[in-house]
Amino acid sequence: MEEKSRILIIGGTGYIGKLIVEASLRSGHPTFALIRTSTVSDPVKAKTVEGFKSSGVTILNVRGFLHDHKSLVSAIEQVDVVISTVGASQLGHQVKIIAAIKEAGNVKRFLPSEFGNDVDRARGVGPAKTLFKIKAQIRRATEAEGIPYTYVSPNCTFGYFLETLSQELYATAPPRDKVTIVGHGNTKAVFVDERDIGAYTIKAVDDPRTLNKILYIKPPKNIYSFNEMAALWEKKIGKSLEKEYVSDEQLLKQIEESSAPIDFYLDILHSVYVNGDQTYFEIEPSFGVEASELYPEIKYTTVDEHLDQFV
Ligand SMILES: NC(=O)c1ccc[n+]([C@@H]2O[C@H](COP(=O)([O-])OP(=O)(O)OC[C@H]3O[C@@H](n4cnc5c(N)ncnc54)[C@H](OP(=O)(O)O)[C@@H]3O)[C@@H](O)[C@H]2O)c1
């Protein structure tokens, strides 16, 4: 039997990272997590780390995290695949991972922290633009070093965009009275369950079809416009919502006048629902592949199914 590649996840206790660690374990890959020393002393995160350990994850503690080059190289030398899921503030520091991968010389695939829009095609106006730019710079640095890569682009996660009907950053359920729709509401966006992001990502790591490609996760049943998403929710709760439309100009003004992290979230909404950054281009075989086509055996969760739990 062919041996499964050994996978190291950097940022494994985070929102996306945790699900990738779990998917890696489920698929039987020897799974390693690089954990900051400070994470282990955080009571909430320590529990996650304990859970990892008891499920068979090899925990590698690095005191200086990405800044301890020697330890980083030693960690990377133990594995075949490196997946980074570091959060927004750490994206630029991934050049240190690239340098360590280069020195270690054994890595068959690197997946940098992406897990959103395709940053070579998305068009932000403010803070989202900065984030897209940093992620694109990490792409270019990876390519310049000749490191084999896959960039995972799952578009909108259910948690941030569907469960609240993209209303507010901190809401925990879809609205029951009023919905604010950005743009005209007819631009299509793509929504993906975080657990499916984990499953597709792990499928891709050993797949030659995803080598040096963007892996788009664009499940056909999960492509909705804002208006369609709101209509589906109205049907489920048997009630019409009051609708307020925010024009492109109004949204741009709100982005300018808001502070972090709201300005960032609004800028992403602008990219997704006004620019149509997730659906305005065709995926060409020269640069990308689509996950639900490559892996039809994964029964992904649909938008329709997911919203049921909030009714
Ligand atoms: N498409 C979407 O809707 C969507 C939504 C959210 C995020 N994303 C993307 O997914 C990727 C991961 O984001 P995330 O939200 O999962 O990240 P997160 O939970 O904020 O952080 C991920 C990990 O980064 C590590 N980290 C290292 N140094 C840190 C520091 N100084 N402060 C805080 N964390 C530090 C931590 O790892 P340890 O504690 O394990 O050391 C942390 O668990 C990003 O590229 C983000 O843009 C996409």
The ligand as an ORCA input file, in Angstrom:
! r2SCAN-3c Opt
* xyz 0 1
  N     -12.874     32.274      3.205
  C     -13.222     32.693      4.376
  O     -14.402     32.975      4.578
  C     -12.188     32.811      5.489
  C     -12.605     33.063      6.789
  C     -11.611     33.151      7.780
  C     -10.266     32.996      7.458
  N      -9.908     32.790      6.166
  C      -8.467     32.649      5.803
  O      -7.993     31.443      6.403
  C      -6.647     31.604      6.828
  C      -6.535     31.244      8.311
  O      -7.311     32.169      9.043
  P      -7.947     31.803     10.477
  O      -9.104     32.709     10.673
  O      -8.155     30.324     10.558
  O      -6.756     32.238     11.413
  P      -6.762     32.415     13.010
  O      -7.715     31.451     13.590
  O      -6.911     33.857     13.325
  O      -5.235     32.062     13.349
  C      -4.638     30.880     12.877
  C      -3.385     30.580     13.644
  O      -2.336     31.519     13.396
  C      -1.340     31.254     14.383
  N      -0.585     32.430     14.877
  C       0.736     32.540     14.823
  N       1.194     33.634     15.343
  C       0.155     34.301     15.791
  C      -0.005     35.537     16.451
  N       1.016     36.320     16.756
  N      -1.270     35.894     16.776
  C      -2.313     35.108     16.471
  N      -2.208     33.931     15.832
  C      -0.983     33.535     15.492
  C      -2.035     30.572     15.540
  O      -1.558     29.263     15.556
  P      -1.203     28.442     16.876
  O      -1.973     29.032     18.005
  O      -1.624     27.056     16.512
  O       0.250     28.569     17.055
  C      -3.487     30.622     15.147
  O      -4.224     29.533     15.620
  C      -6.260     33.049      6.521
  O      -5.513     33.084      5.342
  C      -7.590     33.747      6.363
  O      -7.520     34.842      5.475
  C     -10.843     32.677      5.186
*
